[in-house]
Amino acid sequence: MHDIRQIRENPAAFDAALSRRGLSPVSSDILALDAKRRETVTAQDAALAERNAASKQVGAAKARGDDAEFERLRALVADKKDEISRLEAEARACDEALNEMLMGIPNLPFDDVPEGKDEADNVELRRWGTPRDFTFTPKEHYEIAAALPGLDFETAARLSGSRFVVLTGAMIRLHRALAQFMLDTHVEENGLTETWTPVLVKPEAMYGTGQLPKFAEDSYETTNGWWLIPTSEVTLTNTVAGQILPAEALPRRMTAHTQCFRSEAGSAGKDTAGMLRQHQFEKVEMVSVTKPEDSRAELDRMTACAEDILVKLGIPYRTVVLCTGDMGFGARRTHDIEAWLPGQNTYREISSCSVCGDFQARRMNARFRPAEGEKPEFVHTLNGSGLAVGRCLIAVLENYQEADGSVTIPDVLVPYMRGRTRILPDGTLA
């Protein structure tokens, strides 16, 4: 959500920032609607003042027996009442139209975000780790012998259709171990507060973080109007909706492990093999709520927290900053972390960390009070994957596969696997 006052003060800068995203200028349309709304409100106030003044004079006219003036004033009061009702409706319609317009405009990128049209224009920031030199041709996760007994796409398709999987045996044990390892690391080492949240939310929560109204088709709505969350960014961020936090409560850093649901609208034909792109998946999410002056540094901190998971797992990765044309709707700057998948011989996104500034806070009316007696200000919000659990499972399987079809368990996960160190080619743990 954008600050209409800033658009009034510098419409050219607003349009210039949108043009970096490849969007056409909209400030003139916004300001025309804003002017109409303000004019309507002014006219409504004037009509209300006239009605109030006439109402006071009605009694006096009657008391002095001036019937003509009494009738004129009474008619004027009635006319002004109708005019006020009409102007109220017009102002409300302008408010709704302006709000809808502002709700549909993406956030403005920071000046240091590289310009570009799509992922080809993203800029690499750094790499960690050297991809393993296999003595055999590495397979994709759904082709590895050790994984095959525990990845059941056929049963999932019978149950739910495409883009689902049933995990069993060693696969679900490893999947669960990864999630637990991520949570423990974020809580014990990174200072995040573990939180458990619902996966069903009211539409207001989806509006607050920007999934609605523009991206309704990307999520699932229930018959009673609830929405299944696409990520716990929605619930974690909305824990501060409508609140005024004390300055000393910031930063607020949270993490949650939840089921996530996405319709994957517009992704037909993309990543259909295996479990890379699913309608139902799990993520360990990170959300930070900060003071405005701290949010940019918090993005670097959050990115480092996500990267550290891959370092501990020994998974090579690279971190890129998304260009203006590839950034998400609510972001001002985004860092994507891409894990090396030897089966595909490429890096694939496993985490996306974004700073949103006050964009979501305005939609949620989430504020903080800098000091006692001072005027509240909007907080800044950030979100990031720490990590996508299913994609991390893929990365572990592909990077730790062996020539005989077995998979070695990364050292940091062995305690979570009750001391097991390998998944044998038949899918059993050893």
Secondary structure, DSSP 8 states (H G I E B T S, - for coil): ---HHHHHH-HHHHHHHHHTTT----HHHHHHHHHHHHHHHHHHHHHHHHHHHHHHHHHHHHHTT-HHHHHHHHHHHHHHHHHHHHHHHHHHHHHHHHHHHHHTS-----TTS---SSGGG-EEEEEES-----SS----GGG-TTTGGGEEHHHHHHHH-SS--EE-HHHHHHHHHHHHHHHHHHHHTT--EE----SEE-HHHHHHHT-TTTTGGGSEE-TTS-EE-SSTHHHHHHTTTT-EEEGGG-SEEEEEEEEEE---TT-TTSS-STTSS-SEEEEEEEEEEE-GGGHHHHHHHHHHHHHHHHHHHT--EEEEE--TTTS-TT-SEEEEEEEEETTTTEEEEEEEEEE-TTHHHHHHT-EEESSTTS--EE-EEEEEEEEEHHHHHHHHHHHSB-TTS-EE--GGGTGGGTT--EE-TTS-B-
